[in-house]
């Protein structure tokens, strides 16, 4: 195995605790069916854009697998449901733990990997331990966990919720939170009406946010944080492994509020405005402190829980006192990965930051068909603009095109010949050097094109968009040829 490919996996993601994301048991399901009303899509495909990649592929990286092992029931389920042996489970746990223990974070940007390379390497390592058949079963099991479903999750409400989640650009008719990762946007819907939007920070490409239906059941004010037993902890955080960091401490990465939404993700504060609209976490939705305080108020309102601004202010004045507010009823949190979105009559094409091959002509046609529009109905000028935008937004977060990624992966798969000079990434030694996450998107993040056939259709534009800077941002205008990044 080449050093480059190994490095791509090693940097796959930092442990959840470093980024303020803690291990919580998976917590999913929905208590309200979702139906679409005009002008939302009426005829939509059964497969969402996020599932455009090969369904047989492993959906997670080894450090994410390590996070799953933090749930005490996970190892038991591998044995009981997949019939893995104690030895196989122990090897999987050790392998995932060893990969996570090598991770480092740095502001340097001379190394970047891709989500797809990390998943591919994880699949190879797992197959070597459990064999091809069991590896396929494990991939399916992890996909269910990652997406927020289980084999037992087959109630009528849950089936309806998950079916709705597979519909492109679907507009909820109930009360829920919708996060579209590549748009860096979180929306609050109350009884089918969009009432508030937030610009958010998302997980690094090497530690991507999952997709699927989750639930928020509590709001934890002033959460504590226990530093994990990893070699990077002391240097990166100036704390000792195992040290409990009190709520309110500047060394606590969780900020003043965390909202668990199921393993391995949270919605939490503590982010700077500069982190919003980009990569900011290791598997979580990141907000600034004012944003998360405002969001907590709205979340409580959706759940029928009394939580006044005065109470939130009072909790903030006592930062060392942790307060767990249980919601009156769980609120659905829908995590999406849609890079092609019809929004308020315009076509938005977002960067495929997690390298999932979603910006394809096939997906474009599916989205247009949901609004009874075909690609052939567009003018030649419109078609040219759309296809060019698809190509440009197909680049991964590092700026690599599909052709470049294919060539690089091909070169990385071969061991360098003795005495032959290779690039620095291929020769990078991960045992002693820092493995680094991708810190920023290189190039445009979004292109918007106004199409006459989509006038008056689509997902709603942001409402009272909170950018974290203290000022509300209004959507930019576009022209028929229009583009903006």
C-alpha positions in Angstrom: 0.0 0.0 0.0 1.4 3.4 -0.9 2.3 6.0 1.6 0.0 8.5 -0.2 -3.0 6.2 0.1 -2.3 5.5 3.7 -1.9 9.2 4.4 -5.2 9.9 2.7 -6.9 7.6 5.2 -4.9 8.7 8.2 -6.1 12.3 7.8 -9.6 11.0 7.1 -11.0 12.7 10.2 -10.0 14.0 13.6 -11.6 12.4 16.6 -15.0 13.7 17.5 -14.0 15.2 20.8 -11.4 17.5 19.3 -13.9 19.3 17.2 -16.4 19.4 20.0 -18.4 16.5 18.7 -19.0 13.8 21.2 -20.1 10.2 20.9 -23.8 9.9 21.4 -26.0 6.8 20.7 -27.7 7.0 17.4 -31.1 8.7 17.9 -33.4 8.7 14.9 -37.0 8.5 13.7 -39.6 11.1 13.0 -43.0 11.6 14.6 -44.7 13.2 11.6 -45.1 12.2 8.0 -43.9 14.5 5.3 -45.9 15.3 2.1 -45.0 17.8 -0.6 -47.2 20.5 -1.8 -46.9 22.8 -4.9 -44.5 24.2 -5.9 -42.4 21.5 -4.4 -41.5 18.4 -6.6 -44.4 16.1 -7.4 -42.6 13.4 -9.3 -39.2 12.8 -7.7 -36.8 9.8 -7.9 -36.5 7.4 -5.0 -32.8 8.0 -4.6 -31.4 11.2 -3.2 -28.3 13.0 -4.6 -26.3 11.9 -1.6 -26.7 8.3 -2.7 -25.4 8.8 -6.2 -22.2 6.9 -5.4 -22.0 3.1 -5.5 -24.3 1.8 -2.9 -21.9 -1.1 -2.2 -19.2 1.2 -1.1 -18.3 1.7 2.6 -20.0 4.9 3.7 -17.6 5.8 6.5 -13.9 6.1 7.3 -11.9 4.2 9.9 -12.0 7.1 12.5 -15.8 7.2 12.1 -15.8 3.5 12.8 -13.8 4.2 15.9 -16.4 6.7 16.9 -19.1 4.0 16.6 -17.1 1.7 19.0 -17.6 4.4 21.7 -21.2 3.2 21.9 -21.0 0.2 24.2 -23.7 -1.7 22.3 -22.0 -1.4 18.9 -19.5 -4.3 19.4 -22.3 -6.6 20.6 -24.4 -5.8 17.6 -21.5 -6.7 15.2 -21.4 -10.1 16.9 -25.2 -10.7 17.1 -26.4 -9.2 13.9 -23.4 -9.9 11.6 -22.1 -13.0 13.3 -18.6 -11.6 13.6 -16.3 -13.4 16.0 -14.8 -11.8 19.1 -11.4 -11.8 17.4 -12.7 -10.0 14.3 -14.5 -7.4 16.4 -11.3 -6.9 18.4 -9.2 -6.5 15.3 -11.7 -3.9 13.8 -11.7 -2.0 17.1 -7.9 -2.0 17.3 -7.4 -1.0 13.7 -9.8 1.9 13.9 -8.3 3.1 17.2 -4.8 3.0 15.8 -5.8 5.1 12.8 -7.5 7.7 15.0 -4.5 7.8 17.3 -2.3 9.1 14.5 -4.4 12.1 13.6 -3.1 15.7 14.0 -4.6 19.1 13.2 -2.6 22.0 11.9 -3.2 25.3 10.1 -0.7 24.3 7.4 -2.4 23.6 4.1 0.3 21.7 2.2 -1.6 18.4 2.4 -5.1 17.4 1.5 -6.9 14.2 1.0 -10.3 13.2 -0.2 -13.3 11.5 1.4 -13.5 8.9 -1.3 -9.9 7.8 -0.8 -10.4 7.5 2.9 -13.5 5.3 2.4 -11.8 3.1 -0.1 -8.9 2.5 2.1 -11.2 1.7 5.1 -13.0 -0.8 2.9 -9.8 -2.6 2.0 -8.7 -2.8 5.6 -12.0 -4.1 6.8 -12.2 -6.7 4.0 -8.8 -8.0 5.0 -10.1 -8.7 8.5 -13.7 -10.1 8.0 -13.7 -11.2 4.3 -15.6 -9.8 1.3 -19.1 -11.2 2.3 -19.0 -9.9 5.9 -17.4 -6.6 4.7 -20.5 -6.1 2.5 -22.8 -6.8 5.4 -20.9 -4.4 7.6 -21.0 -1.7 5.0 -24.8 -2.0 4.9 -25.0 -2.0 8.7 -22.8 1.1 8.9 -24.8 2.8 6.1 -27.9 2.4 8.2 -26.2 3.7 11.3 -24.6 6.6 9.4 -27.9 7.5 7.8 -29.9 7.4 11.0 -31.9 4.2 10.3 -31.9 0.6 11.6 -33.5 -2.6 10.4 -36.0 -2.2 13.2 -36.8 1.3 12.2 -39.9 0.4 10.2 -42.8 2.2 11.8 -45.3 3.9 9.5 -44.1 7.4 10.5 -40.5 6.5 10.1 -41.0 4.9 6.7 -42.8 8.0 5.6 -40.1 10.3 6.9 -37.3 8.4 5.3 -39.2 8.2 2.0 -39.6 12.0 2.1 -35.9 12.4 2.8 -35.1 10.7 -0.5 -37.1 13.2 -2.5 -35.0 15.9 -4.1 -35.3 19.5 -2.8 -38.3 18.4 -0.7 -40.0 21.2 1.3 -41.2 19.9 4.7 -44.8 20.4 5.7 -44.1 19.7 9.4 -41.8 21.3 12.0 -38.2 20.3 11.6 -34.6 21.4 11.1 -33.1 20.9 7.6 -29.3 21.1 7.1 -28.0 21.0 3.5 -24.3 20.4 4.0 -22.8 21.7 0.6 -25.0 24.8 0.9 -23.6 25.5 4.5 -27.1 26.3 5.5 -29.5 25.2 8.3 -33.2 26.0 8.0 -35.9 26.0 10.7 -39.4 25.0 9.5 -42.4 25.5 11.7 -45.6 23.7 10.4 -44.2 23.7 6.9 -43.2 27.4 6.9 -39.5 28.4 6.8 -39.1 30.8 9.7 -35.3 31.2 10.1 -32.0 30.3 8.2 -28.5 30.0 9.5 -25.1 30.0 7.8 -23.2 27.1 9.4 -19.8 25.5 9.4 -19.7 21.8 8.4 -17.4 18.8 8.9 -14.1 18.6 7.1 -14.1 16.5 3.9 -12.1 13.9 5.8 -14.7 13.8 8.5 -18.0 14.4 6.6 -21.4 15.1 8.1 -23.7 12.1 7.6 -27.1 12.3 5.8 -30.4 11.0 7.1 -33.1 11.7 9.6 -32.0 12.4 13.2 -33.8 13.8 16.3 -32.9 16.5 18.8 -34.3 15.6 22.2 -32.4 17.9 24.5 -30.4 21.2 24.7 -27.4 21.1 27.0 -26.2 24.4 28.3 -22.6 24.9 29.4 -21.5 21.3 28.5 -18.2 19.9 29.9 -15.6 18.2 27.7 -13.3 15.4 28.5 -10.1 15.4 26.4 -9.6 12.0 24.7 -6.6 9.9 25.2 -4.9 10.8 21.9 -1.3 11.9 21.2 -2.3 15.2 19.6 -4.5 16.4 22.5 -1.8 18.0 24.7 -0.1 19.9 21.9 -3.3 21.0 20.1 -5.5 21.9 23.1 -3.0 22.5 25.9 -4.7 19.9 28.1 -3.9 16.4 29.3 -5.6 13.3 27.9 -8.5 12.4 30.2 -8.7 15.9 31.7 -12.2 17.2 32.2 -12.6 20.7 30.9 -15.2 22.6 32.7 -18.1 24.4 31.0 -17.2 28.0 30.1 -13.5 27.3 29.8 -11.7 28.8 26.7 -10.2 25.3 26.2 -13.7 23.8 25.8 -14.4 23.4 22.1 -18.2 22.9 22.5 -19.1 26.5 23.2 -22.0 27.4 25.5 -24.5 25.0 24.0 -24.5 21.5 22.4 -27.5 19.7 20.9 -27.0 16.0 20.4 -28.5 14.7 17.1 -27.3 11.1 17.1 -23.8 9.5 16.7 -21.5 11.0 15.9 -22.8 14.5 15.4 -23.9 17.6 17.3 -25.2 21.0 16.6 -23.0 23.3 18.8 -21.6 26.8 19.3 -18.2 28.1 19.9 -17.3 28.8 16.3 -15.9 32.1 15.0 -17.8 33.9 12.2 -14.9 33.2 9.9 -15.5 29.4 10.2 -19.1 29.7 8.9 -19.7 28.9 5.2 -16.8 26.5 5.3 -15.1 23.6 7.0 -15.3 24.0 10.8 -15.7 20.7 12.6 -15.1 17.0 12.8 -18.6 15.8 12.0 -20.8 18.5 13.5 -22.9 21.5 12.5 -21.0 24.6 13.9 -22.5 27.9 14.9 -21.3 31.0 16.7 -22.3 31.6 20.3 -25.1 34.2 19.4 -26.4 31.9 16.7 -26.6 28.8 18.9 -28.4 30.7 21.6 -30.9 32.0 19.1 -31.3 28.5 17.6 -31.8 26.9 21.0 -34.7 29.3 21.6 -36.4 28.3 18.3 -35.7 24.6 18.8 -37.4 24.7 22.2 -40.3 26.6 20.6 -40.8 23.8 18.0 -40.8 21.2 20.7 -43.4 22.9 22.9 -40.7 23.5 25.6 -40.7 26.7 27.6 -37.3 28.4 27.2 -37.2 32.2 27.4 -34.5 34.5 26.3 -34.1 35.5 29.9 -33.4 31.8 30.9 -30.8 31.5 28.1 -29.2 34.7 29.4 -29.2 33.4 32.9 -27.5 30.1 31.8 -24.9 32.1 30.0 -24.1 34.1 33.2 -23.3 30.8 35.0 -21.0 29.2 32.5 -19.6 26.6 35.0 -23.1 25.1 35.7 -24.3 22.5 33.2 -28.0 22.5 32.5 -29.7 19.7 30.5 -33.0 20.9 29.1 -35.2 18.0 27.9 -37.4 18.9 25.0 -41.2 18.4 25.4 -41.1 16.3 22.2 -38.2 15.4 19.9 -37.6 17.6 16.8 -36.6 16.0 13.5 -33.2 17.1 12.2 -32.8 16.2 8.5 -29.3 16.1 7.2 -29.1 16.5 3.4 -26.3 16.4 0.8 -27.9 18.1 -2.2 -25.5 19.9 -4.6 -28.2 20.6 -7.2 -31.1 22.7 -5.8 -33.9 24.6 -7.3 -34.4 27.5 -5.0 -36.9 30.3 -5.4 -37.0 29.9 -9.2 -33.2 29.6 -9.6 -30.9 26.7 -10.1 -28.2 26.5 -7.4 -25.2 24.2 -8.1 -23.0 23.8 -5.0 -19.5 22.4 -4.9 -19.3 18.6 -4.4 -17.1 19.2 -1.3 -17.4 15.6 -0.1 -16.5 14.1 -3.5 -19.7 12.1 -3.9 -20.1 12.6 -7.6 -23.5 14.3 -7.3 -23.0 17.0 -9.9 -23.9 14.8 -12.9 -26.2 15.3 -15.8 -28.3 12.4 -14.5 -28.9 14.1 -11.2 -29.5 17.4 -13.0 -32.2 15.8 -15.1 -33.7 14.2 -12.0 -34.0 17.6 -10.3 -35.4 19.3 -13.4 -37.9 16.4 -13.9 -39.1 17.0 -10.3 -40.4 20.3 -11.6 -41.7 19.0 -14.9 -38.8 20.5 -16.8 -36.4 18.7 -19.2 -32.9 19.7 -20.1 -34.0 20.0 -23.8 -36.6 22.6 -22.8 -33.8 25.0 -21.8 -32.4 27.5 -24.3 -29.0 26.7 -25.8 -27.5 29.5 -23.8 -29.1 28.1 -20.6 -27.9 24.6 -21.3 -24.4 25.7 -21.9 -24.3 27.7 -18.7 -25.7 24.8 -16.7 -23.4 22.1 -18.1 -20.4 24.4 -17.5 -21.5 25.0 -13.9 -21.9 21.2 -13.3 -18.4 20.6 -14.5 -16.9 23.4 -12.4 -18.8 22.4 -9.3 -17.8 18.7 -9.7 -14.3 19.6 -8.4 -13.6 18.3 -4.8 -12.8 20.7 -2.0 -9.1 20.7 -2.9 -9.9 21.9 -6.4 -9.2 18.7 -8.2 -11.3 17.8 -11.3 -12.6 14.2 -11.9 -9.8 13.6 -14.4 -7.1 14.9 -12.0 -8.5 12.7 -9.1 -8.6 9.6 -11.3 -5.0 10.1 -12.4 -3.8 10.9 -8.9 -5.5 7.8 -7.4 -4.0 5.7 -10.1 -0.5 7.0 -9.5 -0.9 6.6 -5.7 -2.0 3.0 -6.0 1.5 1.9 -7.1 4.5 1.7 -4.8 7.3 4.1 -5.9 10.2 2.3 -7.6 13.5 2.2 -5.6 15.5 5.4 -6.2 12.6 7.1 -8.1 11.6 10.6 -7.1 7.9 11.0 -6.2 5.9 13.9 -5.0 6.0 14.9 -1.3 2.6 13.6 -0.5 3.4 10.1 -1.7 6.6 10.0 0.4 4.9 11.6 3.5 5.6 9.4 6.5 2.5 9.3 8.7 4.0 7.6 11.7 6.0 10.6 12.7 4.6 13.5 10.7 1.3 15.3 11.2 -1.6 14.1 9.1 -3.6 17.2 8.1 -7.3 17.9 7.4 -8.5 19.9 4.4 -9.1 23.3 5.9 -10.7 25.4 3.1 -12.4 25.1 -0.2 -10.2 26.1 -3.1 -12.3 28.0 -5.7 -16.0 28.7 -6.1 -18.5 27.2 -3.7 -21.7 27.9 -5.6 -23.0 28.9 -9.0 -26.5 30.3 -9.4 -28.3 30.3 -12.8 -31.7 31.8 -13.4 -33.8 29.6 -15.7 -37.1 30.8 -17.1 -38.7 27.4 -16.9 -38.2 27.3 -13.1 -39.8 30.7 -12.3 -41.8 30.5 -9.1 -40.7 27.0 -8.3 -38.4 25.3 -5.8 -37.2 25.2 -2.2 -37.7 28.5 -0.4 -35.0 31.2 -0.3 -33.3 31.8 3.0 -35.4 33.7 5.6 -33.8 36.1 8.0 -30.4 34.5 7.2 -28.1 34.7 10.2 -24.6 34.8 8.8 -23.0 34.9 12.3 -21.6 38.3 11.6 -24.4 40.2 13.3 -25.9 41.3 9.9 -28.6 39.6 8.0 -27.6 38.7 4.4 -30.0 39.1 1.5 -29.9 36.7 -1.5 -27.8 38.1 -4.4 -29.5 38.9 -7.7 -28.8 36.9 -10.8 -29.3 37.4 -14.5 -30.5 34.8 -17.1 -26.8 34.0 -17.7 -26.1 34.8 -14.1 -23.6 33.2 -11.9 -22.1 34.0 -8.6 -19.8 32.2 -6.2 
